[in-house]
Amino acid sequence: MTKTRIHYAWFILVSCCVWMAAMVGINLSIIGVFYRPLSSGLNVAFTQIALYTTFQTLSKAVTLPFIGKIMSKVNLKYFLSLVAVIMCGIFALTSLVTSLIQLYIIAAAIGVCGGVALYMAVPALLNAWFKSRLGFAMGIAMACQGIGGAIFNPIASNLISVFGWRQTFWTMAVISLVLVLPFTLFVIKNKPEDIGLTAYGSENAGTGKGGSETANKSATVLTGITAKEAWSQPAFYLIIVVIISVAFTAAMQTHVANFAIASGISAAQSGFFVSACSIGMICGNPILGYLNDRIGIAKAAAVFCVLGITAGIVGTMSAGNMPLVFATSFFLGMAIALLSVEMPLIVKATFGLKDFNNIYSRLMMVNSVLISISVIMIASLYDISGNYNYVFYVIAAIQVICGIVVFVVERAGKKINTGEVNSAA
């Protein structure tokens, strides 16, 4: 009997996990704990600091369509390594800012790299390497963003209290780069055919002659429709409706620390409630991925919309109650899995892989615009009312809409895949 070798796809998954934990978990996910120190250090209003995320997400929106085209043509080994170096370098430069305009420029620069880091890298790799168990793999990888947030948010908040926010920025940037580069440079491969394999779950996937012959014969035929065709389909715009609800909910993540403080939690403890949100993501992402594999996309999404509704309802009752603040943060983190896990799976199931990067990047462009608007809307609602109740009312309402629309999207996707609509598949 021959020994079963571990399929290289699992090493790709490990690389994606490290990427999400160290690159996204640090450079994007911990910024919330810097909001108040930046507000005090630069002597500006909290809402003005919240614009950091607005500029960051707007720059993602502008550049994502170009990134989608670029990533289909480049060697991801070198491309992701370059993105890591640039992104960590810019994050470190935040330690030198002395004015809002400098902060906004840095936010926009990080946003350009953030589009690759948060939205494009993992789906591009896992879609190529996993034919089966894709939902599980996607869930595990995206959960690592939460793991990174759970680990690095308390570390960052404590470093800020001891050394100040300036030193903490560059310290965290160095940690991120040291963790990520070995994987991008020495492990990541664009697709199985590059090393004579087929995707995990494909017939005869493996090493040696059999796997190589299969790879060379088929070279993975990508089915689906083009981006131009997708834009003419109602399903594309129904997915945007889903994105509206998901984006507003996800935008609340950057406000969790301030939500905890506004609910009566000390600033020193606020990082642990950000970690509660991250723990929710850790639990939610693999569970959502597993449910996608087991019960289908629409039903899995509907289950998590219920969690979003729960976060909204509990959030309105949490003032002065630490367990409810924790529960709200946790359920919010679980609901955010709808963005990180569900969106790439919905796009693949609806439009196929033929032009996935272009279609997905355009939808994430819309998502980035909506998040940039949502972040400032949430901050404004807080400044006006002094609490987050109105925000949670909105979250509960739009999650109800999301839970209904995903079933309509699933039905529309089936029509596209069965040829009931015009396509070039």
Beta strands, then each sheet from edge to edge (+ up, - down):
end
